[in-house]
Amino acid sequence: MLLPCACSHEEVPTYDTAQTGLDIWVGNPAGVVYESTTYNYSYAYEEGAVTFYAQISGVPTAHDRTFRIEPFGGDSALMANTVRTEDYVIPAGQIGGTYQVYFNTQRLNSPDLFTKTDGTIHFRVVPTDAFALGSENHQQFTVVLKNYLAKPDNWDNANYPRVPLSKFFGTYSRVKYQFMIEHLGLIDFEINYNIQTSYDEERNMVSAVYAVYLQQVMQRALAEYNATHDTPLTDELGNPVLF
C-alpha cells in the first residue's frame, strides 16, 4: 500500500504543501501499479471512463486541494476532442482517492480509428504550487486504445438450450451492440432455457425470463435516448436501432 512519508510535524507542517508530490497510477487502490490499462471505445456508445488513483506523498491538510492531469504523447493529437478530464479534488484530511478520465466514442475523428491498430495515450499531473510530480513510476499512466467489437457467434444461431440473441434483441448492428453493452454491462453473454438463476456470472449466462427483462431495459433506454436527442439512434448503415 502506498503510504505518506514518515515526517515529523516540525519538518512538514500540515499547512505547508510546497513541493508535495502527487502519485498517480492505474491498477488498484492498494497501490498495485499496472504498466497500462485498456479502454475500448466499442464498449460505450457515447462516453465511458478509465479509473485511476492518486495519492499525495506528504500529509493531509485541513482544506481541499485540486489537481489536474493532461494527455500527452502517443496518439493524443488524434484525440483532443474525445478525452475529458476534470478538476480532481483531494478532500481535506485525505491523502488520495479514486478518479476517472473520460473518453467519448461519438467524438472520434473517424469511426475507423483504432479498429485495426491499437493506439496509446499517456496522462501526467499538471504541476502546480500545490503539487509536484510524484515518485518514480507514479508520475504518469498509459491507456491502450481499442475500437473493435465482433458480432457474437450466438447472435443469429445457437444450439438448444441456448437461444440466439436475435430472438430478444433483433437484427445485429455494431451500434446496437455498443448501446447494449453500455446499458446492460454484459459482453458476449448467452441466453439459456435451462438455467434457473437470472444471471449466472461464472458462465456469463442469463435465463430466458431474464432476457425478456433485459429486452425491456433496452427498449426503455432507447426511448430515453430518442427523447433526449435531436435524431433517433441509428446504426452504422443509417437504419434506426430497434429492440
N, C-alpha and C positions, 0 to 999 in steps of 0.2 A: 504494500500500500504506500502511496505517496504521502509523506508527512511533512509538516512545516519544519524548517530547520530549528535546531535547538539553540536559541539565542536568549540571552538574559534580557530583562526589561530595560536595563540600562543601555545595552548595546543597540537594541532596536525598539524604541518606544512605539506604542500602538498607534500614535498619531503621526508617526514618521513613515510614509510609504515610498520615499525616494528609493529608486533602484530595486523595488520589489520585483522579482522575476515572476513571470506567469507561464506555467507549463500548460501546453495543450497536447491532446493526443486522441487517437481513435483506438478502441479496444474495449476495455470495460472500466467501470468506475473504481475498481480496486487498484487500478494503476497498471494493469497489463496493457502493454503497448503493441499494436499491430503495425506492421510496415505500411499497410494501406487498408482501405475499406472500399467496397464496390457500391456504386449507385447505378441502377438500371432504369433508364427513362421509360422503358416499356411497362414498368410496374405501376405507373401512375399516369392517368390521362392528363392531369394538369400539374399540380405541384406535389412533390414528395420531399423527403428530408433525409439527411445523414446526421447521426448523433455523434457528438464529440464531447470531450471532457476537458475541464480547465481547473487549475489549482495554483494558488499562489505559493511562493517559496518562503514567504515571511509569515507574519502573524496577522490575525484578523483585526479589522478596525471597527469603530463604533458607527461607521456610516457605509452606505452602499458605494461600490466602486464599479465603474463601467469600463468595458473594453470592447475592442472591435477586432475582427480578423479580416484579411484581404486575400483574394485569389491571386495566384501568380504562377508563371511557368506552365509547362505542359501545353494543353490546348485552351488555356484560359482566354486567349484572344478570340477564340471562336464562340465563347460562351458568356460574354459580358452581359447579355440581356437575360440569360436563363438562370443565373445564380443570384440568390438573395441572402444577405446576411443581416444581422440586427445589431442594435446596441445591447450587448450582453452585460448582465449585472451579476456581480458577486455581492450578495447581500451582507449587510452589517453583521458582524460576528461570525461569518462563514469564511472558509478558506477555499471554496471552489463550488463546482456544480456541474450539471449536465445541460448541454446546449445543442442546438441544431443549426445546420446550414441547409438552405432550401434550393431545389432545382425544379424548374418548370418546363415540362415537356413541350408545351404549346409555344414556347418562345425560342425553341431551337431554330437556328438559321436555316436548317434543312432537315426534313424528316428522315433523311438517309444518314445523317451524322451519327457516327459510332455504331452503325448497323453491321459493318463488316470488319472494322478495325477498332479496338478499344482505345479510348482516349484517357488522358490523365489531367488532373488539376491539383495544385497544391494550395494550402492555406497557411498563413502565418499571422501572428499577432502584430497589430499596428502599434509600435512603441509610443508611449505617452509619458507624461510626467508621473502618472500613477504606476505604470507597469513597463518593465524592460523585458527583453527576451528571456525565456525560461532556460532551464538546464539543458545540457546536450541531449539530443534525441527527443526533446519535448518542445522544440521551437516551431515545428510545423507538422502538418499531416497531409497525406495524399489520398485522393479519391480516384479510383479507376472507374471510367465511364463506359457504360454499355447501352445499347439501344436496340435490342433484338428480342423478339418474342415468337416462339414457334407455336404453331397450331397444335393443340393437344391431340394425341393419337386417338383419344376416345371421344372426340367431339362429334363425329358423324357415325362412328361404328364402335360397338362394344359387345362383348360376348356375355350372355346371361350368366349370372345375375347382375352383371354390371349394365348400366344404362348409358346410352350416348348423351353427352351434354346438350346436344341439339334438341333433345326432347323437351328440355325445360328452358333453354336459352336461345333457341332459334339458330339462324344462319351465322356461321363464324365470320368475324372480321377482326383485324388486329385492334382497331379502336374499341370494339365491343369488349374484347378480352381484357384490354387495358382498363377499361371502365369497371369491369367486374372485379379485377384484382384490387383496384383502388378501393372499392366499396365493400368487398367481401373479405379481403385479406387472404384469399386462397389461390394457390397456383398449382396447376396440374393435378387437381383433385379428381376423385372418382365418385360416381353415384352407384350405390349397390342396394338391390332389393332386400338382401338377406341380413344386413346389419341392423341391430336393434337400437343402438345409440344414435343420436342425431349426428354426431361427428366423431369419428374415430381418428384422433390426431396422429396416432402412431402410423396408421396406414394411409392417412390423408384421404379418408373416405367419408361420404355423407349418405344418410338414408334417403330413400325416395321421398318420404314425407318431408324431411328437412329440405330437400331440393325444391319442393314447392314453396316453402318459406323463403329460400334464397332467391327464387324467381320473383317473388313479391317484393323482396328488398330491392332488387334491381329495377323493377317497374316503378317503385316509389322514387328511387334515386334518379332514374331517367326523367320522370315527370318533374322533379325538383330542378334538375339541370335545365330542361327545356323552358321552364317557367322563369328562370333567372338569367337566361342568355338570349341574345338577340336572335340567334338562329338555333334550330334544334340540333341535337348531336347527330353528326353524320360520320360515316366510316371513311376509310381511305379511298373508296371508289365514288364517294359523294352520295351514297344511299343513306337514308335515315336509319339510325340504330333503333331496333325494336326488340322487346322481350315478351 
